[in-house]
Amino acid sequence: MLREIRCVRQVPGEPFRRWFRSEAIDLFVWFGKAGEVVGLRFCYEDGGKEGAVSWWEGGSVEHRGIDDGERGPGCFKQTPILAGNAGLLDERVVRLFATESEQMDGELAMLVGAKLRESARGPVRTH
């Protein structure tokens, strides 16, 4: 189950941030001055593959891989970073979030779930 980490360092100049964590998921959510969600980053591990779904208000949802910084024997581990486009999000990850978020605030869980489903379907095209 996702549990909220209560003592989250806030970065001056950035929106207020909350952090939720489970064994396979880290979810960061940023809030505007009126309490509205203005951004999120959902990081996950699925079968040894790590990825992240990011969204900021006014932008599209992005699904990217994570370069874990491992460089092999005799090399120092580097800081993990977001890598290139990871394609469509696997539906298993969407279901994992649905299971792990059962005890979260319903509105927040619905918003995150919607962004994850959007990442699994791809961008909606209008003609």
Secondary structure, DSSP 8 states (H G I E B T S, - for coil): --EEES-----TTS-EEEEEE-SSEEEEEEE-TTS-EEEEEEEEEETTEEEEEEEETTS--EEEEEE-----TTS-----EEEEE--S--HHHHHHHHHHTTTS-HHHHHHHHHHHHHHHH------
